[in-house]
């Protein structure tokens, strides 16, 4: 397996820190999680370039800067419970799992959800729960959430997600610490 630790450090310094990501926990988590484990076979050498890469089901793994920005904007911290809509490769959930107590992540593509679940197990990330389903409905039995990050587009924040935010959570889907910027 390729040793990409230097590339990972460079990504954090060049693509994240120099572009304004300041949250130390986010930067450390991005430095810890091996992005190459989350990309499609054959793309490992490109894992630390600041761009999206293709994964299965016609989807992409988001560029590192966007992952870091969304997590930083959510202002998550130890003890938080977070819902992620759009698991994809599992990379963002893995990064969050290094910062917070529990990550709940929903993916509509069963194959992506299962692959992410296997990656989490192989990497020993045991504080992530994966569900296959419609993310617009959230995860009512695990609510309320301290933050909800959405890695999928839509016309607005679904009411079900708004209702699953803890008191003080942003309900317009654009500002605040609670919902990622994909809606709006």
C-alpha positions as CSV (number, residue, x, y, z in Angstrom):
1,X,0.0,0.0,0.0
2,X,1.2,3.5,-0.8
3,X,2.5,5.6,2.1
4,X,0.6,8.9,1.6
5,X,1.1,10.4,5.0
6,X,3.3,13.2,3.5
7,X,0.6,13.9,0.9
8,X,-2.0,14.0,3.7
9,X,0.0,16.5,5.7
10,X,0.5,18.6,2.6
11,X,-3.2,18.6,1.9
12,X,-3.9,19.9,5.4
13,X,-1.3,22.6,5.2
14,X,-1.9,23.8,1.6
15,X,-5.5,23.0,0.8
16,X,-7.1,23.5,4.2
17,X,-5.0,25.7,6.6
18,X,-3.9,28.2,3.9
19,X,-7.4,28.5,2.7
20,X,-8.9,29.5,6.1
21,X,-9.8,26.2,7.9
22,X,-8.8,27.0,11.5
23,X,-10.6,24.5,13.7
24,X,-7.7,22.4,15.2
25,X,-9.9,19.3,15.7
26,X,-11.0,19.4,12.0
27,X,-7.4,19.8,10.8
28,X,-6.2,16.9,13.1
29,X,-9.1,14.7,12.0
30,X,-8.3,15.4,8.3
31,X,-4.7,14.6,9.0
32,X,-5.6,11.3,10.7
33,X,-8.2,9.8,8.3
34,X,-6.6,8.1,5.3
35,X,-8.6,9.5,2.4
36,X,-7.0,6.9,0.0
37,X,-9.0,4.2,1.8
38,X,-12.2,6.0,0.7
39,X,-11.5,6.5,-3.0
40,X,-12.1,4.0,-5.9
41,X,-9.3,1.6,-6.7
42,X,-6.8,3.2,-9.0
43,X,-7.4,6.7,-7.6
44,X,-5.3,6.4,-4.4
45,X,-2.5,8.5,-5.8
46,X,-4.9,11.4,-6.4
47,X,-6.6,11.1,-2.9
48,X,-5.0,14.3,-1.6
49,X,-5.5,16.6,-4.5
50,X,-8.2,19.1,-3.7
51,X,-10.9,17.9,-5.9
52,X,-13.7,15.4,-6.0
53,X,-13.0,11.9,-7.3
54,X,-15.4,9.3,-8.7
55,X,-16.8,6.5,-6.6
56,X,-19.4,3.9,-7.3
57,X,-23.0,4.5,-8.4
58,X,-22.0,7.6,-10.4
59,X,-21.3,9.5,-7.2
60,X,-18.1,11.4,-6.1
61,X,-16.1,11.8,-2.9
62,X,-16.2,15.5,-2.1
63,X,-13.0,17.6,-2.3
64,X,-11.2,17.8,1.0
65,X,-11.7,21.5,1.4
66,X,-15.5,21.2,1.2
67,X,-15.5,18.4,3.7
68,X,-13.4,20.4,6.1
69,X,-15.5,23.6,5.6
70,X,-18.8,21.9,6.2
71,X,-17.5,20.3,9.4
72,X,-16.0,23.5,10.6
73,X,-19.2,25.5,9.9
74,X,-21.2,22.9,11.9
75,X,-19.0,23.7,15.0
76,X,-19.2,20.1,16.1
77,X,-17.4,18.9,19.2
78,X,-16.9,16.1,21.6
79,X,-20.1,14.7,22.9
80,X,-22.1,15.8,19.9
81,X,-24.4,13.5,17.9
82,X,-24.5,14.3,14.2
83,X,-26.6,13.2,11.3
84,X,-25.0,13.1,7.8
85,X,-27.2,12.8,4.8
86,X,-25.4,11.3,1.8
87,X,-22.7,8.9,3.1
88,X,-21.1,8.3,-0.2
89,X,-17.7,6.8,0.3
90,X,-17.9,7.5,4.1
91,X,-15.0,9.9,4.2
92,X,-16.8,12.9,5.8
93,X,-18.4,10.6,8.4
94,X,-15.0,9.1,9.2
95,X,-13.5,12.6,9.7
96,X,-16.4,13.6,12.0
97,X,-16.0,10.4,13.9
98,X,-12.5,11.5,15.0
99,X,-14.0,14.6,16.6
100,X,-17.4,13.7,18.0
101,X,-19.1,10.9,20.0
102,X,-21.4,9.5,17.4
103,X,-22.1,9.9,13.7
104,X,-25.3,8.7,12.1
105,X,-25.1,8.6,8.3
106,X,-27.7,7.7,5.7
107,X,-27.1,6.7,2.1
108,X,-29.7,6.0,-0.6
109,X,-27.4,3.6,-2.5
110,X,-27.3,0.3,-0.7
111,X,-23.9,-0.6,-2.3
112,X,-22.3,2.6,-1.1
113,X,-23.7,2.2,2.4
114,X,-22.4,-1.3,2.7
115,X,-18.9,-0.4,1.3
116,X,-18.7,2.5,3.8
117,X,-19.8,0.2,6.7
118,X,-17.0,-2.2,5.7
119,X,-14.4,0.6,5.6
120,X,-15.4,1.9,9.0
121,X,-15.1,-1.6,10.4
122,X,-11.7,-2.2,8.8
123,X,-10.4,1.2,10.1
124,X,-11.8,0.6,13.6
125,X,-14.2,3.5,13.4
126,X,-16.9,2.0,15.7
127,X,-18.8,5.2,16.5
128,X,-20.5,5.5,13.1
129,X,-23.9,4.0,12.3
130,X,-24.9,3.6,8.7
131,X,-28.4,3.3,7.3
132,X,-29.6,2.8,3.8
133,X,-32.6,4.9,3.0
134,X,-34.1,8.2,2.1
135,X,-32.0,10.9,3.9
136,X,-34.8,13.5,3.6
137,X,-36.6,11.6,6.3
138,X,-33.7,11.8,8.7
139,X,-33.2,9.3,11.5
140,X,-36.1,9.9,13.9
141,X,-35.2,7.2,16.4
142,X,-31.7,8.7,16.9
143,X,-32.8,12.4,17.1
144,X,-32.4,15.0,18.2
145,X,-29.1,15.8,16.6
146,X,-26.6,18.5,17.5
147,X,-25.9,19.1,13.8
148,X,-27.1,17.8,10.4
149,X,-24.7,17.9,7.4
150,X,-26.2,17.3,4.0
151,X,-23.9,16.1,1.2
152,X,-26.8,16.0,-1.3
153,X,-28.6,18.8,-3.1
154,X,-32.3,19.6,-2.9
155,X,-34.6,22.6,-3.1
156,X,-34.7,23.2,0.6
157,X,-34.2,21.7,4.0
158,X,-36.8,19.0,4.5
159,X,-39.2,19.5,7.4
160,X,-38.3,16.1,8.8
161,X,-34.6,17.1,9.1
162,X,-35.5,20.5,10.7
163,X,-37.6,18.7,13.3
164,X,-34.7,16.4,14.2
165,X,-32.4,19.2,15.2
166,X,-31.7,19.8,18.9
167,X,-33.0,23.1,20.5
168,X,-30.9,25.9,19.1
169,X,-30.3,24.2,15.8
170,X,-30.5,26.2,12.6
171,X,-33.7,25.4,10.8
172,X,-33.3,27.4,7.6
173,X,-30.6,25.1,6.2
174,X,-28.2,27.8,5.3
175,X,-26.6,29.5,8.3
176,X,-25.6,28.5,11.8
177,X,-23.9,25.5,13.1
178,X,-26.5,22.9,12.5
179,X,-27.2,22.1,8.8
180,X,-24.7,21.8,6.0
181,X,-24.9,24.3,3.1
182,X,-26.2,21.9,0.4
183,X,-29.8,23.2,0.6
184,X,-30.8,26.7,-0.4
